[in-house]
Amino acid sequence: MQIQPLEQGNLSARAYYSIREGLIAGNFKPGERLVMQDLAERLGTSVTPVREACLRLVSERGLELRSGRFAIVPTLTLSRYIEVRTIRIALEGLAAELATRHVTAESLATLETLHARFEEAEQQNDAVAAMQYNREFHFTLYRLSGMEMLTAQIEGLWVSMGPILNLFYSKGHNTYLGASAHLTLMDALREKKPAKARKAIADDILGASDSIIEFIDGRERTEQR
């Protein structure tokens, strides 16, 4: 994981946002063990702020605490994925609906640029860049809802999705990345159609679902042997 040393200040909060960002970005995999001393050394701080950050992420179900020395990224299970997917459809759909009220020509142009970069990364089979631009596209959209608490709740869901996508892509499953739903979504924003925007988000999330479920099923069957 690429991680930058922290500046002085509220080290606990800074450690929290740094580790949380790593989870959202998919820098960790399900089941990965995060040794607090190692994280502290990378962040350039003591173990105490890192432990406090990990405990906060444990309370948000982004990590699991197994000892005083390390935390675990939750293992990949079908039930966890389905739960996250269900809540994402509800909350991200709501944010997309609300965004149709506040979209401007400038914000729409930003979304178009991010989508173009996403498509270019996809065509080059660059999963890391594709994930980055896809995320920037989605959160540019969600911030247009004008609801900071809603956007924060969605970010919390992406803390759980990041590791899932990391593992999925690392095993060569990158064929479902195409997001024609992005184009439909941008049409909905231009047309100011909330229901169409909500459906486009649901289609985007569900478009990847069958492949991810098949992948998880295969791993669970292998682990049971």
C-alpha positions in Angstrom: 0.0 0.0 0.0 1.2 3.5 -0.8 0.9 5.6 2.3 2.3 9.0 3.2 3.7 10.0 6.6 1.3 12.1 8.6 1.7 15.8 9.4 1.5 16.8 13.0 -2.0 17.6 14.3 -4.8 15.3 15.2 -2.8 12.2 14.5 -5.7 9.8 15.4 -8.0 11.5 12.9 -5.3 11.6 10.2 -4.5 8.0 10.7 -8.2 7.1 10.5 -8.7 8.9 7.2 -5.5 7.5 5.7 -6.3 3.9 6.5 -10.0 4.5 5.5 -8.8 5.9 2.2 -6.7 2.8 1.6 -9.7 0.6 2.2 -12.0 2.6 -0.1 -9.3 2.7 -2.8 -8.9 -1.0 -2.7 -5.4 -1.0 -1.4 -6.2 -3.9 1.0 -7.7 -7.3 0.3 -10.3 -9.2 2.3 -8.7 -11.2 5.1 -5.5 -9.1 5.0 -3.9 -8.5 8.4 -2.9 -4.9 9.2 -0.2 -4.9 11.8 -0.5 -1.6 13.8 3.2 -1.2 14.4 3.8 -1.5 10.6 1.1 1.0 9.9 2.5 3.4 12.5 5.9 3.2 10.9 4.5 3.9 7.5 2.5 6.9 8.8 5.4 8.2 10.8 3.6 8.1 14.1 3.3 6.1 17.3 1.1 3.0 17.6 -1.5 4.8 19.8 -3.1 7.0 17.0 -3.1 4.0 14.7 -4.8 1.8 17.3 -7.5 4.5 17.9 -8.0 4.8 14.1 -8.4 1.0 13.8 -10.9 0.9 16.6 -13.0 3.6 14.9 -13.0 1.6 11.7 -13.9 -1.6 13.7 -17.0 0.3 15.1 -17.9 1.1 11.4 -17.4 -2.5 10.4 -14.6 -1.6 8.1 -12.1 -3.7 10.1 -12.2 -6.5 12.6 -10.0 -6.5 15.7 -8.3 -9.8 16.5 -5.7 -8.7 19.0 -4.1 -5.5 20.4 -1.4 -5.7 17.7 -3.3 -6.1 14.4 -6.7 -5.7 12.7 -8.1 -7.8 9.9 -9.9 -6.7 6.8 -13.2 -8.6 6.9 -13.2 -11.8 5.0 -15.1 -12.0 1.7 -18.5 -13.7 2.1 -21.5 -13.7 -0.1 -23.8 -12.5 2.7 -21.5 -9.4 3.4 -21.4 -8.5 -0.3 -25.2 -8.8 -0.7 -25.8 -6.7 2.3 -23.4 -4.0 1.1 -24.9 -4.1 -2.4 -28.5 -3.8 -1.1 -27.7 -0.7 0.9 -25.6 0.8 -1.8 -28.5 0.6 -4.3 -30.7 2.4 -1.8 -28.4 5.2 -0.7 -26.5 5.8 -4.0 -29.8 5.8 -5.8 -31.1 8.5 -3.5 -28.0 10.6 -4.0 -28.3 10.3 -7.8 -32.0 11.4 -7.6 -31.0 14.5 -5.5 -28.1 15.3 -7.8 -30.6 16.0 -10.7 -31.7 19.0 -8.8 -28.3 20.6 -8.5 -26.3 19.5 -11.6 -24.8 22.3 -13.6 -23.1 22.5 -17.0 -19.7 22.6 -15.2 -20.4 19.6 -12.9 -21.7 17.6 -15.9 -18.5 18.4 -17.9 -16.5 17.1 -14.9 -18.4 13.9 -14.9 -17.9 13.5 -18.7 -14.2 14.0 -18.3 -14.0 11.4 -15.5 -16.0 8.9 -17.5 -13.7 9.3 -20.5 -10.7 8.7 -18.3 -12.5 5.7 -16.8 -13.2 4.2 -20.3 -9.6 4.8 -21.4 -8.3 3.0 -18.3 -10.7 0.2 -18.9 -9.7 -0.2 -22.6 -6.0 -0.4 -21.4 -7.0 -3.1 -18.8 -5.6 -0.8 -16.1 -7.9 -1.9 -13.2 -6.2 0.4 -10.7 -6.8 3.5 -12.7 -10.3 2.4 -13.7 -11.2 1.9 -10.1 -9.8 5.4 -9.3 -11.7 7.2 -12.0 -14.9 5.2 -11.4 -14.8 6.2 -7.8 -14.1 9.9 -8.6 -17.1 9.8 -11.0 -19.4 8.4 -8.4 -18.5 10.7 -5.6 -18.5 13.8 -7.8 -22.1 12.7 -8.5 -23.0 12.0 -4.9 -21.6 15.4 -3.7 -24.1 17.0 -6.0 -26.9 15.7 -3.8 -25.9 18.5 -1.4 -26.2 16.1 1.6 -22.9 15.6 3.4 -24.2 13.0 5.8 -25.6 10.9 2.9 -22.3 11.1 1.1 -20.4 10.1 4.2 -22.7 7.1 4.6 -22.0 6.0 1.1 -18.2 6.4 1.7 -18.7 4.0 4.6 -20.1 1.4 2.2 -17.2 1.9 -0.2 -14.9 1.0 2.7 -16.3 -2.5 2.5 -16.5 -2.6 -1.3 -12.9 -1.5 -1.9 -11.2 -4.7 -0.6 -13.8 -6.8 -2.5 -13.0 -5.2 -5.8 -9.3 -5.4 -5.0 -9.4 -9.1 -4.7 -11.8 -9.5 -7.7 -9.6 -7.5 -10.0 -6.3 -9.0 -8.8 -7.6 -12.4 -9.9 -8.0 -11.1 -13.5 -11.8 -10.4 -13.4 -11.9 -7.1 -15.2 -14.3 -7.8 -18.0 -17.3 -6.3 -16.4 -15.8 -2.8 -15.9 -17.8 -1.2 -18.8 -20.2 1.3 -17.4 -22.8 2.2 -20.1 -24.9 3.0 -17.0 -22.7 6.1 -16.6 -23.9 7.4 -20.0 -27.5 6.8 -19.1 -26.9 8.5 -15.8 -25.5 11.6 -17.4 -28.5 11.7 -19.8 -30.7 11.6 -16.7 -28.8 14.6 -15.2 -29.2 16.6 -18.4 -32.9 15.8 -18.6 -33.4 16.4 -14.8 -35.0 13.0 -14.4 -34.6 11.7 -10.8 -36.1 8.2 -11.4 -33.9 7.6 -14.4 -30.8 8.6 -12.4 -31.7 6.2 -9.6 -32.2 3.4 -12.0 -28.9 4.1 -13.8 -27.1 3.7 -10.5 -28.9 0.5 -9.7 -28.0 -0.9 -13.1 -24.4 0.2 -12.6 -24.2 -1.7 -9.3 -26.1 -4.7 -10.4 -24.2 -4.9 -13.7 -21.1 -6.2 -11.8 -23.1 -8.3 -9.3 -23.4 -11.6 -11.2 -19.7 -11.8 -11.8 -18.8 -10.9 -8.2 -21.3 -13.4 -6.8 -19.9 -16.2 -9.1 -16.4 -15.3 -8.0 -17.3 -15.4 -4.3 -19.2 -18.7 -4.7 -16.2 -20.2 -6.3 -13.9 -19.1 -3.5 -16.2 -20.3 -0.8 -16.5 -23.7 -2.5 -12.8 -24.0 -2.8 -12.2 -23.1 0.9 -14.8 -25.7 2.0 -12.9 -28.6 0.3 
